[in-house]
Amino acid sequence: MALTPWKVRAHVRALQSSSRSLDDRELDALLGIAEREERLDPVELILEHGNELIDVYDGTPYEVVRELFRRLHPRRGDVFYDLGCGYGRVVLWGALLGGAQFRGIDLVPQRLAPAQRAARRLGLTNVRFLQGNVLSTRFDDGNLFFLFDPFFRNTLRRVGLRLARIARMRPILIASHWQSNAFFARRQWLREIDEERAASDDPYRLRLFGSV
């Protein structure tokens, strides 16, 4: 029997503050995310959308999602973007915690459709999913950003330039996981937050950068 949206929200908030290990498939089912990756043809995706990093999908583990929001603490007035959001795990989880506005951008409509359906079932009014190439989709109203290695280097460089322009208008925070970490660590307009974590020898860990 499916849980009511209120019970799903309560369960997510309890997990957010707990130390319990998180199972990705179990939590996708809880949020109502019906991933259909096996139905997508990687070659067709590239032919339709161009040479972007879209042919292989790897969702952000919920353990990383929980750590992300423990460190970011989105509040009312914040606008959070997941750039390359896939099936919307990060956006939906954050929206269930409340407070901020949550946005997800992804190039592949077959991934966004399940995310949009899940948001409707959960009755989330602080969520918006945008389908399109991140290079031509506006996200300049954001102040919190998350990337789980979603782009090839050239696209990441151009996204970085747009983020730098936003940082000249307002302070921003960027959370990065995996290979995009090295790119943001080299930006002179960013500083890494939490020096103790920064001393870790894991280059692919979740890292948080703030504009200076």
RAFENMO-V901682 format. One record per pair of residues at least 12 apart in sequence whose C-alpha atoms are under 7 Angstrom apart, sorted by the first residue. I is the first residue (numbers start at 0). J is the second residue. D is the distance in whole Angstrom. If there is no record, write none. Layout:
BEGIN
i: {I,I}
j: {J,J}
d: {D,D}
END
This chain:
BEGIN
i: {4,4,7,8,12,15,21,21,23,23,30,31,32,32,32,32,33,34,34,41,51,51,52,52,52,58,59,64,73,73,74,74,75,75,76,77,77,77,78,78,78,78,78,78,78,79,79,79,79,79,79,79,80,80,80,80,80,80,80,81,81,81,81,81,81,82,82,82,82,82,83,83,83,83,84,84,84,85,85,85,86,86,86,86,87,87,90,90,91,94,94,100,100,101,101,101,102,102,102,103,103,103,104,104,104,104,104,105,105,105,105,106,106,106,107,108,111,115,134,139,142,142,142,143,143,143,144,144,144,145,145,145,146,146,146,147,147,147,148,148,148,148,166,170,171,171,172,172,172,172,173,173,173,174,174,174,174,175,175,175,176,176,176,176,177,177,178,180,180,188,188,189,189,189,189,190,190,190,190,191,191,191,192,192,192}
j: {121,122,29,95,96,65,61,62,60,61,117,117,86,113,114,117,113,86,113,54,150,151,149,150,151,85,147,89,98,99,98,99,98,99,99,99,100,142,99,100,101,140,141,142,143,100,101,102,141,142,143,144,101,102,103,141,143,144,145,102,103,104,144,145,146,103,104,105,145,146,104,105,146,149,103,104,105,105,110,111,110,111,113,114,103,114,102,103,118,125,126,125,126,125,126,127,126,127,128,127,128,129,128,129,130,131,133,129,130,131,132,130,131,132,130,130,128,128,158,165,170,171,172,171,172,173,172,173,174,173,174,175,174,175,176,175,176,177,176,177,178,179,210,210,209,210,207,208,209,210,207,208,209,205,206,207,208,205,206,207,203,204,205,206,203,204,203,203,206,210,211,208,209,210,211,208,209,210,211,207,208,209,207,208,209}
d: {5,7,7,5,6,6,6,6,6,6,7,5,7,6,6,6,6,7,7,4,7,7,6,5,6,7,7,6,7,6,5,5,4,5,6,5,6,6,6,5,6,7,5,6,6,6,5,6,6,6,5,6,6,5,6,6,6,5,6,6,5,6,6,5,6,6,5,7,6,6,5,5,7,6,5,6,6,6,5,6,5,6,6,5,7,5,6,6,7,6,7,5,6,6,5,6,6,5,6,7,5,6,6,5,6,7,7,7,5,6,7,6,5,5,7,6,7,7,7,6,7,5,6,6,5,6,6,5,6,6,5,6,6,5,6,6,5,6,6,6,6,5,6,6,6,6,7,6,5,7,6,5,6,7,6,4,6,6,5,6,6,6,5,6,4,6,6,7,7,6,6,6,5,5,6,5,5,6,7,6,4,6,6,6,7}
END
